[in-house]
Amino acid sequence: MKKYILLIGFLAVYLVGCPVAAQTTGTRSNRAYVGEEVVVKKQVKRCTIDCGCNTPIRVAGFVTNPPFGWVDVDTTVSSDKKTAYKNDGLGYHLFEQLAKELGYRVQNVGFRSYAAALKALKRGQVDVIAGVYFDKRMLGDGTSILYPSFFKNSVIVAFMKGKEKKVNSFDDLKGLKGVARQEEGLYSLIYQVLPEGVNIQQVSGARKAFTMLMTGEADYMLTSPYALEAEARRFKMNHEITVAEFLPLEPELFFVFSSVTSCVRLKKQFAEAIEKNNLSRETLDKSVRAYIDDWGLRFADEPSLREELFPPEGSVAEDSATPEEALDLQKQETLD
């Protein structure tokens, strides 16, 4: 027993007298440390279906219809790959915004033609097209349109300044040569209501339509006022065109889902989001104007369509005597 008492006493004297031991003990007693790990709880979205959650919503759109939609080409990617084509414009980005608000993922799937995008929708190769008009002949099986619409468009009659006509009805267009752009999708909505004697040629491409208007091949163009402004800025023709007051139609733009993919079950949520955001021509006016500006600025450094068709003196086309000859020369240069 005495041995134990002596041993304890010895240790006590040693610890008190040892400065290193005393300093170390004191330092440790003042240290702060983590006693228990904090478990971070992730906010996991519960997926009722794969679409938009485990797999993104595959979205296509208009291909050549600014400001509502167009497709950009990534020149760093081989043009034979689908990733080279990306949607831009109001329709796609509006759907992308709604999807983000709802917590869903979106995949940008661009096509080289609107017909190809629509075909892919019907086959379930894409889930949504961000921009369609209600046209049963065009949509049909494999599609499910989303109500309400997100934008109410207009159809107007455009003339070259100095050649405008007063238009109060379609009857006032009788005897005139009209043109409409195929990619806008408007002609198919109105051709059944056109009276006999109204002739409108449907062409592909804004350049072709505006060239016909400028050279006199067409007396007027049926188009959207927003598409007209976007392309008129591109061709530097916005001060050369005038619009008749007559508004023959106000078609609405919709999102359309594929009815053969699970994404169609999301329609109700997107419908509620459209209503919640009060989407309309009035509330989206600022956005539409921004896309028109964007499209026009892309071609700010390019010559006007008039300069292309009617080159100034001293150019290779200075001897062209008529607009038709200038147009033929332009076509030949394109082929060369």
C-alpha positions in Angstrom: 0.0 0.0 0.0 2.8 2.4 0.8 4.4 1.5 -2.5 1.3 2.7 -4.4 1.1 5.9 -2.3 4.8 6.7 -3.1 4.3 6.0 -6.8 1.3 8.3 -7.1 3.2 11.0 -5.2 6.2 10.7 -7.4 4.0 11.1 -10.6 2.3 14.1 -9.2 5.6 15.8 -8.4 6.9 14.9 -11.9 3.9 16.3 -13.7 3.9 19.5 -11.8 7.6 20.0 -12.2 7.7 19.2 -15.9 7.1 22.3 -18.0 6.6 20.5 -21.2 3.9 18.3 -19.9 2.1 21.2 -18.2 2.2 23.3 -21.5 1.0 20.5 -23.7 -1.9 19.7 -21.4 -2.9 23.3 -21.1 -2.9 23.8 -25.0 -5.0 20.8 -25.6 -7.6 21.9 -23.1 -8.1 25.2 -25.0 -8.5 23.6 -28.5 -11.9 23.6 -30.2 -12.8 20.6 -32.2 -15.7 19.0 -34.2 -17.4 16.6 -31.9 -20.0 15.4 -34.4 -20.2 15.7 -38.2 -23.1 17.7 -39.7 -25.0 15.6 -42.2 -26.1 17.7 -45.2 -29.5 16.7 -46.4 -29.8 16.9 -50.2 -33.1 18.2 -51.6 -33.9 15.3 -53.9 -36.7 15.8 -56.4 -38.9 12.8 -56.3 -39.4 11.6 -59.9 -42.8 10.3 -60.7 -41.6 9.7 -64.3 -38.2 9.7 -65.9 -38.9 12.6 -68.3 -37.3 15.8 -67.1 -35.8 14.1 -64.1 -33.7 11.1 -64.9 -33.7 12.0 -68.6 -34.1 15.5 -70.0 -37.0 16.8 -72.0 -35.8 16.8 -75.6 -37.0 20.0 -77.2 -37.0 21.1 -80.8 -38.5 24.3 -82.4 -38.8 26.4 -85.5 -35.7 26.2 -87.8 -35.9 29.4 -89.8 -38.6 31.6 -88.3 -37.1 34.3 -86.2 -37.9 35.8 -83.7 -40.0 32.8 -82.7 -37.3 30.2 -83.4 -34.2 29.5 -85.5 -31.4 27.0 -85.4 -27.7 28.0 -84.9 -25.0 25.8 -86.4 -21.9 25.1 -84.3 -19.1 25.3 -86.9 -16.7 23.5 -84.5 -18.8 20.3 -84.8 -19.1 18.2 -87.9 -22.3 19.2 -89.7 -23.4 15.6 -90.0 -23.7 15.3 -86.2 -27.0 16.3 -84.4 -25.0 18.2 -81.8 -24.1 20.8 -84.5 -27.6 22.2 -84.4 -29.0 24.2 -81.5 -32.4 25.9 -81.1 -32.5 29.7 -80.4 -35.3 32.2 -80.3 -38.4 32.9 -78.2 -40.1 29.5 -78.3 -37.2 27.3 -77.1 -36.0 29.7 -74.4 -39.4 30.3 -73.1 -40.0 26.5 -72.7 -36.6 26.2 -71.1 -37.4 28.9 -68.6 -40.7 27.2 -67.7 -39.0 23.8 -67.3 -36.4 25.4 -65.0 -39.1 26.9 -62.8 -40.7 23.5 -62.5 -37.4 21.8 -61.7 -37.0 19.8 -65.0 -34.0 19.3 -67.2 -34.1 20.2 -70.9 -32.0 19.0 -73.9 -31.6 21.3 -76.9 -32.3 19.2 -80.0 -31.9 21.2 -83.3 -33.0 20.0 -86.7 -32.2 21.2 -90.2 -35.9 21.3 -91.2 -39.1 21.9 -89.3 -40.6 18.9 -91.1 -37.9 16.7 -89.7 -38.5 18.0 -86.2 -42.2 17.2 -86.5 -41.5 13.7 -87.8 -39.2 13.1 -84.9 -41.9 14.3 -82.5 -44.4 11.8 -83.9 -41.9 9.0 -83.6 -41.0 9.9 -80.0 -37.5 10.9 -80.9 -38.1 14.3 -79.3 -40.6 15.2 -76.6 -41.6 18.8 -77.4 -41.7 21.3 -80.2 -41.6 24.8 -78.9 -43.7 26.6 -81.5 -46.6 25.3 -83.5 -49.9 26.6 -84.9 -53.1 24.5 -84.5 -53.2 22.7 -87.8 -54.8 19.2 -87.7 -53.4 18.3 -91.1 -49.9 19.2 -90.0 -50.0 17.7 -86.5 -52.1 14.6 -86.4 -51.2 11.3 -84.7 -48.4 11.2 -82.3 -48.8 14.8 -81.1 -50.6 16.4 -78.1 -51.0 20.1 -78.1 -50.6 22.1 -74.9 -53.3 24.6 -73.9 -53.2 27.5 -73.4 -51.1 29.1 -76.1 -48.1 31.1 -75.2 -48.4 33.8 -77.9 -51.0 35.2 -80.2 -49.4 36.1 -83.6 -50.9 38.1 -86.5 -51.0 37.8 -90.2 -50.4 41.0 -92.1 -50.1 42.2 -95.7 -46.8 43.9 -96.5 -46.0 46.0 -99.6 -42.9 47.9 -100.9 -43.3 51.5 -100.1 -44.9 53.4 -103.1 -46.6 50.2 -104.3 -49.0 49.7 -101.4 -52.7 49.1 -101.8 -55.6 49.7 -99.5 -56.7 46.3 -98.1 -59.9 45.8 -96.2 -60.4 42.1 -97.0 -58.9 39.3 -99.0 -61.0 40.4 -102.0 -58.8 43.5 -102.3 -55.8 41.1 -103.1 -57.5 39.7 -106.2 -55.4 40.2 -109.4 -52.2 40.8 -107.4 -49.3 38.5 -107.0 -48.7 37.4 -103.4 -45.9 35.5 -101.7 -45.8 33.7 -98.3 -42.9 32.0 -96.6 -43.3 28.2 -96.1 -41.3 28.2 -92.9 -43.6 30.6 -91.1 -46.4 28.0 -91.3 -49.1 30.7 -91.9 -50.2 29.9 -95.5 -51.7 26.5 -94.6 -53.9 28.3 -92.0 -55.5 30.7 -94.4 -55.5 29.1 -97.9 -58.9 27.5 -97.4 -60.5 30.9 -96.7 -58.9 32.7 -99.6 -61.5 33.7 -102.2 -61.1 32.7 -105.9 -58.8 35.1 -107.7 -56.3 35.5 -104.8 -53.0 34.0 -105.8 -50.3 33.4 -103.3 -47.1 31.6 -104.1 -45.5 29.8 -101.2 -41.7 29.8 -101.2 -38.9 28.6 -98.9 -36.6 31.1 -97.4 -36.8 34.7 -96.3 -34.3 35.8 -99.0 -36.4 34.4 -101.8 -39.6 36.0 -100.5 -38.0 39.5 -99.9 -36.2 39.3 -103.3 -39.5 38.6 -105.0 -41.1 41.6 -103.2 -38.2 43.9 -104.2 -37.9 42.9 -107.8 -41.6 43.0 -108.4 -42.1 39.3 -108.8 -44.6 39.6 -106.0 -46.8 42.6 -105.2 -47.3 41.8 -101.5 -46.3 39.3 -98.8 -48.4 37.6 -96.2 -46.4 37.3 -93.1 -46.2 37.9 -89.3 -45.3 41.5 -88.3 -42.6 40.1 -86.0 -41.1 37.9 -88.6 -41.3 40.8 -91.1 -39.4 43.1 -88.9 -36.8 40.6 -88.0 -36.0 39.7 -91.6 -36.4 43.3 -92.8 -33.6 44.3 -90.4 -31.5 41.5 -91.7 -31.9 42.7 -95.3 -31.7 46.4 -94.4 -35.2 46.8 -95.8 -37.1 48.0 -92.7 -37.5 51.5 -94.2 -38.7 50.2 -97.6 -41.7 48.2 -96.5 -45.2 49.3 -95.5 -48.0 47.3 -93.9 -51.7 47.4 -94.7 -54.0 47.8 -91.8 -56.0 44.7 -92.6 -55.4 41.8 -90.2 -56.9 38.7 -91.7 -56.0 36.3 -88.9 -54.5 36.1 -85.4 -53.2 32.5 -85.0 -51.9 31.3 -81.7 -48.6 29.7 -81.0 -48.5 26.6 -78.8 -46.1 24.1 -77.3 -46.8 20.5 -78.6 -45.8 17.3 -76.8 -45.2 13.9 -78.3 -48.1 11.6 -77.3 -45.8 8.6 -77.5 -43.3 9.5 -74.7 -43.8 9.8 -71.0 -43.2 13.6 -71.1 -46.8 14.0 -72.2 -47.7 13.5 -68.5 -46.1 16.9 -67.8 -48.6 18.9 -69.8 -50.7 19.9 -66.9 -47.8 21.3 -65.0 -46.6 23.3 -68.0 -50.2 24.6 -68.6 -50.3 25.8 -65.0 -46.9 27.5 -65.4 -48.1 29.3 -68.6 -51.1 30.6 -66.7 -49.1 31.5 -63.7 -46.6 33.6 -65.8 -49.5 35.1 -67.7 -47.8 34.5 -71.0 -49.3 36.5 -73.9 -48.3 38.8 -76.8 -48.5 41.7 -74.4 -46.4 40.3 -71.6 -43.8 38.8 -74.0 -43.5 41.9 -76.2 -40.2 43.0 -74.7 -38.7 39.5 -75.1 -39.8 39.3 -78.7 -38.3 42.7 -79.4 -35.0 41.5 -77.9 -34.9 38.5 -80.3 -35.7 40.7 -83.2 -32.7 42.9 -82.2 -30.5 39.9 -81.8 -31.4 38.6 -85.3 -30.8 41.9 -86.9 -27.4 42.5 -85.2 -26.2 39.2 -86.6 -26.2 40.7 -90.1 -25.2 44.2 -89.2 -22.0 44.0 -91.2 -23.5 42.4 -94.3 -24.6 44.4 -97.4 -28.3 45.1 -97.8 -30.4 43.0 -100.1 -30.8 46.0 -102.5 -27.0 46.2 -102.7 -26.8 42.5 -103.5 -29.5 42.7 -106.2 -28.5 46.1 -107.7 -24.8 46.6 -107.2 -23.5 50.1 -107.6 -21.6 51.3 -110.7 -18.2 49.8 -111.1 -19.2 46.4 -109.9 -19.5 43.2 -112.0 -23.2 43.8 -112.4 -23.2 47.4 -113.5 -24.5 46.5 -116.9 -27.6 44.8 -115.5 -30.5 46.7 -117.1 -33.4 45.1 -115.2 -34.1 43.7 -111.7 -34.7 40.3 -113.3 -31.2 40.3 -114.9 -29.7 41.4 -111.5 -31.5 38.5 -109.8 -30.3 36.0 -112.5 -26.7 37.2 -112.0 -27.0 36.8 -108.2 -28.3 33.2 -108.7 -25.4 32.5 -111.1 -22.9 33.8 -108.6 -24.4 31.6 -105.9 -24.1 28.5 -108.1 -20.4 29.4 -108.9 
